[in-house]
């Protein structure tokens, strides 16, 4: 099986490799630089659309069984702003979607985003960890290492694969 991931971010590529590797035999996962078609800091529905765009673009690049797109963004839930990571898995027939758990950022991070900055840049300034999004991520820092960005990303990848690992349950009636 060949899988193209719509990013070269090693955290996201590793997360896809980890999950697909646990579910399927003989998997090759490759990161590909593709555009998301959404702002660098997506908000709300832009986050899901970015994941779908990345998955679709990655799938079309070459001879792949699946394209995977992962996008993290801010989502408002009843007045709370949460960071939620979405994953889309595309093939020639369908796209499936999943998301990982969401968490709140400190107010200073949200203020930075509202001022036009990306979460990763604000978190790097706050923590002193350069390119934090390519390492443990904000979640690694904020959870005191109890959950890192790879593990958080794996959640969204697995959730997007649920219809594919249970195809009989997801057939249209």
Secondary structure as UniProt FT lines:
FT   STRAND          2..5
FT   HELIX           10..23
FT   STRAND          28..31
FT   HELIX           45..61
FT   STRAND          66..77
FT   TURN            78..79
FT   STRAND          80..90
FT   STRAND          95..99
FT   STRAND          103..104
FT   HELIX           107..114
FT   TURN            115..116
FT   HELIX           119..127
FT   TURN            130..131
FT   HELIX           132..134
FT   TURN            135..136
FT   HELIX           137..142
FT   TURN            143..145
FT   HELIX           149..165
FT   TURN            166..170
//
